[in-house]
Amino acid sequence: MKKSYNPQEGYVEVTGGKIWYKVIGSGPGKPLMVMHGGPGGRSCGSISAYEVLANDRPIIFFDQLESGMSDHPNDTSLWKPIYFAQQVEALRKELNLNDFHLLGSSWGGSVAIEYLATQNTDAVASVIFAAPLISTTQWMKDAKVLISKLSPAVQDSINKYETLRNYTAPAYLAATDTFYSNFMSRKKGLPPATGCDGVPKSNKAIYEHMWGTTEFSATGTLKTFDRMNDLHNITKPTLFIGGEFDEVLPETLYYYQTLVPGSKVAIVPNAGHAKTRDNPEDYMRMLGTFLSGVEKKSK
């Protein structure tokens, strides 16, 4: 008997505290669980973009521990990928998800590959890696390519202050803004995301501890993160999706595709890393096409 998932929100106990979750939509398709980026990001900013998919299926969001509406224990001993994978499993069990799609965006992609590598994946119908952090080494290679596309003055500022480890110099901050406006989100002047009133802002402490000060400077505990060798073990239908101007290069997504038999790649035009902000229409259309294709084949 197919389980019905009604719109709801609540909390689930995990190691270290409680995580907040929200379910929107109750369509007939298999549920889609969406994992935000960061570390230390939050779900609220992208929920409205996914509403179009909620006509077809339940969409499940959750804020990882230390993020958004979830508890913030500030316990660095829990700031390891395995604990985030365990949060996914705790939520899966709470909602009795026995056949669901898993989507990890950016750092959420790290959580997705960690989940696939360490947990029982019988319930996973497919996995979507949205501009994922699979390997920090590869991420940094991509960042160097992107930096090389900026003006010589911006490149000089980034290289100079990275060498000095001076991440607060005005010239460095200005150069960082230039990088972000080209490759993070290319749309300017948009109003703040709806649905985030009263939600704690992104957690800078966990971001800097695990990653670093900027998107292109990995100095934290994830500096050695690398699950690329685990990609070949994935047997689920898989989609790698990224923006045309994303922090994860299209070439990198196509390389990852060669490591996962039968996987697909989709590139969202006119979008940077923030695809739900830059081009949500094409992004959601591509996701919907993949999800419906997987379900047609499973019937």
Helices and strands as residue ranges (DSSP letters): E 8-14, E 17-24, E 32-35, H 44-47, G 48-55, E 59-63, G 76-78, H 81-94, E 100-105, H 107-118, E 124-130, H 136-147, H 152-164, H 170-183, H 204-210, G 221-224, G 228-233, E 238-243, H 250-259, E 264-268, H 275-278, H 280-298
